[in-house]
Amino acid sequence: MLIVGLSPYRAIDETYRSFLSLAAGQIASAIASAEAYEAERRRSEILAELDRAKTTFFSNVSHELRTPLTLMLGPLEELLAGALTPEVREQVSLASRNGGRLLRLVNSLLDFSRIEAGRVRANYAAVDLAAYSAEIASSFRSIIEKAGLHLDIQAKPLPHPVYVDPEMWEKVLLNLLSNAFKFTLQGKITLTVEPTGDGRFVEVSVSDTGIGVPAGELPKLFERFHRVEGAQGRSVEGSGIGLALVHELVRLHGGQIAVQSVEGEGTTFKVSLPIGHAHLPSDQVRAAALLAPASRIGDYLEEAARWLPGTAFGGDGLEPAPVAWRASSPETRPRDGKRILLADDNADMRGYVARLLEGQGYRVDAVADGAAALAAARAAPPDLLLTDVMMPKLDGFGLLTAIRGDPATRSVPVILLSARAGDEAKIEGLDAGADDYLVKPFAARELLARVNANVQMAAIRRGADRAVWASEQRFRISEDRLRLALSSGGVGVFEWEIDSDSVAVLGSVSRLYGVDPAAAESDGLPLQAFIGGIHSEDRDRVQSAIAQAVEHGSHFHAEYRVTGAGEERDVMAFGDLHTRPGKVRLLAGVIVDVTDLRRAERDLLALNRDLEQRVAEELAQRMQAEEALRQAQKMEAVGQLTGGVAHDFNNLLTVIIGGLETLRRAGAAEEARAKRALDMALQGAQRAAGLTSRLLAFSRRQPLEPKPLDLNILVRDMTDLLHRTLGEQIELEGVLAPRLWSVEADQNQLESALINLAVNARDAMPEGGKLTIETANTELSDHYAAQDAEVIPGQYVMISVSDSGSGMSRETLARVFEPFFTTKEVGRGTGLGLSMVYGFVKQSGGHVTVYSEEGQGTTVKLYFPRHHAVAAPQKAAGPETAPSGVDGEVVLVVEDNDDVRAYSVQILQELGYGIIETINAEQALDVLRSNRRIDLLFTDVVLPGKSGRVIADTAQALRPGLKVLFTTGYSRNAIVHQGRLDPGVQLIGKPFTFEQLAVKIRDLLDRR
């Protein structure tokens, strides 16, 4: 909403209304543009920061891994070059191959970080791209034909050479060809190299008749680490960075890459490269390249060969994969030769695990995917299934579901192998029906132990019925052997002949009832002899349960306390009614001492209650910290927006205030009414300048001039001003701490903050009241800092302003620092006072809190970091005059805003200075390089192209000792860092007055 004051001296006609509508539209457009620009800038900064963080992470991780990998692969290569036994050579080759794979991944990550950091230096050379590409593709022919596919190379001679980096181009083609081979199970792969119709570009296409890519996945295909879920290729291995790296390498060549794909029909990658080298950096272009044999082809072919069962790459071509070495130590392998079904799509992993298991005497059937494993299990159920989770065609979880759903294989024990670590992954696997879950990488001993344990457990489960039968037989063995079994004292067997009332107990558990075990075992005792040892509170309940079991012939079960042994113990008794020959009724069963079990359960319950309470407290603290962080981010976002708006306002206000002051100095308003109108306009413009100053204070973009201060002295010096501000109805009290520490802050801004707080307190006490200003030394602890994400623990000086006014509601308190938020009536406040206080304190490295209750008053506490220096004496500012220039002094003015530049030049000319005016850095630097006299450089900070700081630095180099005065409405960190002016920088903020500019320039020129 825009509120416009109308002139009482002008009729509200159509022309006036049209002018007001135009002004409203221009202001709305400017605000909307500023908001949109600020939002886009914040978004760009956040994305750039995330990208820099990822790049730094890739670089650090890649470098940290690359060194140990190099040190590891070097000795392995030396071992392979020597004389080794076949068994040792196979193990060393396995380590060397997989170390090489890891090194390639690390190199790819390092390439990414170098490209994004701008540290990649390509060597572009003129290359016969058709012949070079055909040569690289031809190396794949043997393995492609081995897989039953056809390779078609259509590389027409090109009329002009193409400038590429041979090594980078090799990576591009190898990645595309390897990708095509991985996802093409039948048909052909085609490489096409041809010029475009206009002769400006060369197009290189790699097409296949593979599985294709879903349309929804195409836009994300070149994103880092993106993998198409559910793609059925020769292997599910891959890091998801190959195509992303290809995209970056093509971009470095000034080219483009595009993809077309139809699911189920195939995919085409088309790379377009410009002919010539005008688009490339001239210092990276060579005349011609000496093409050496491709250095990375062997690595890619070796990896591709392992996607074909029974095939490996031998360096000069393809050869059958070596058979894994099998141990034959007769003393370590089981005699029964249990059969293990192993499923893993990684050939090296299959060979490694099979070797370990066969060394223990197991018979191993190894397959490359879940579908083959399911078929093998159904054909002949194994003794154990050992399967990877991530596999083509049918993954580990799908295989597990199928195994458990088939009655013929339901009882087969299953161990899942996975690279997913953590309890959640393990629980997921066990919940799915697996018997065990093993995380990669695993130790050989752990694998063998898990396999042995599960094979043995399967045998135990199959003999469960025999184990139960054996347990029943042991219960019926002779009394002597049963006594040995029950000698532990925690378990006893009882038998009660109901009609003769004789209870016999085997085992020392009878002591718990206060009964002699010998008498209870040999002679038998009446039931009451045992009843007497039961706790008095449980006795009736136990007797009732016994009577009910006897009366109804039902199962007897009771848990109760016994005290016969001099201590209270918990026991559980259960049994059934039997009838012996001769109609002798018996209640026979077992008594178990469960004291330790119940104690453990009670301890566990207590622990769970304590744990739940601790979790609740931790969650509450975390939610409080998250809320504080969200509030801080909200305030920062609003601050950035208001800072940008204030910058535009300051330029406008500089011209407005300058024009009004010029009119007043020129005596243009001699008539009283005109003079009053001029004063009113000037007063309104100055209020607007104060408003923008508060906006910059809230957004933490104002340049501060901090110095050591003693807050006690500052408060005492402000006493008279505060009395005049508050009026006679408000009682002012100062509670100043002795030996107060010093702080480092901008005195003018701090005084403004205190005045703002005092005015707010006065408005909250319309009937009068008491205002208290208090200072104190304090320390904010780590616990306090945990409640607020922006607080740094340490020593602070606190100054608080408390009133006895109306206070604030909780809803108002939550929004108290938001700019333009006010509870005052229209016209009595801008809503920027507390916002300015908040921004100033935060920019000074401090902290601010507000405590308030409705009807009880409000306390605002400002915390400033302790400064370990003595506060300097505080000098009062004297009245400003307008000194003139002397001796033909010349000022070079650099300002891109025409109106502000005209106003500045007018002031300086009026003061008697010679003027050279320029509108940008280039014009200013041309003047500085000339022989013209220049006594002072007066430049705006924010300029198109080079900033004012760049101009000043160059001027100091060209003319040592040249005085420089900056001006700005919003510095954007060019000369202000952490809210403070850089050392030696002189600044006058916009809008400035005639007197302020005159005094500032004279003071600067008079310094020696």
Secondary structure, DSSP 4 states (H G I P E B T S, - for coil): ----PPPTTS---HHHHHHHHHHHHHHHHHHHHHHHHHHHHHHHHHHHHHHHHHHHHHHHHHHHHHHHHHHHHHHHHHHHHS---HHHHHHHHHHHHHHHHHHHHHHHHHHHHHHHTT-----EEEE-HHHHHHHHHHTTHHHHHHTT-EEEEEEPPPSS-EEE-HHHHHHHHHHHHHHHHHT--SSEEEEEEEE-TTSSEEEEEEEE-SS---GGGGGGTTSTT---TT--SS-----S-HHHHHHHHHHHTT-EEEEEEETTTEEEEEEEEESBSTTS-GGGEEEE---PPPSSHHHHHHHHHTTSTTEEE-SSSEEEPPPPP----TTTS-TT--EEEEE-S-HHHHHHHHHHHHHTT-EEEEESSHHHHHHHHHHS--SEEEEESS-SSS-HHHHHHHHHHSTTTTTS-EEEEES--SHHHHHHHHHTT-SEEEESS--HHHHHHHHHHHHHHHHHHHTHHHHHHHHHHHHTS-HHHHHHHTTTSSEEEEEEETTTTEEEEESGGGGGGT--HHHHHHT-B-HHHHHTTB-HHHHHHHHHHHHHHHHHT--EEEEEEE-TTSS-EEEEEEEEEEEETTTEEEEEEEEEE-HHHHHHHHHHHHHHHHHHHHHHHHHHHHHHHHHHHHHHHHHHHHHHHHHHHHHHHHHHHHHHHHHHHHHHHTT---SHHHHHHHHHHHHHHHHHHHHHHHHHHHTT-SPB--EEE-HHHHHHHTHHHHHHHH-TTEEEEEE--TTPPEEEE-HHHHHHHHHHHHHHHHHT-TT-EEEEEEEEEEEE-HHHHTT-TT---EEEEEEEEEE-S----HHHHHTTTSTT---SPTTS--S-HHHHHHHHHHHTT-EEEEEEETTTEEEEEEEEEEE-SPPPPPPPPPPP--PPP-TT-EEEEE-S-HHHHHHHHHHHHHTT-EEEEESSHHHHHHHHHSS---SEEEEESS-SSS-HHHHHHHHHHHSTT-EEEEEES--TTSSEETTEEPTT--EEESS--HHHHHHHHHHHHH--
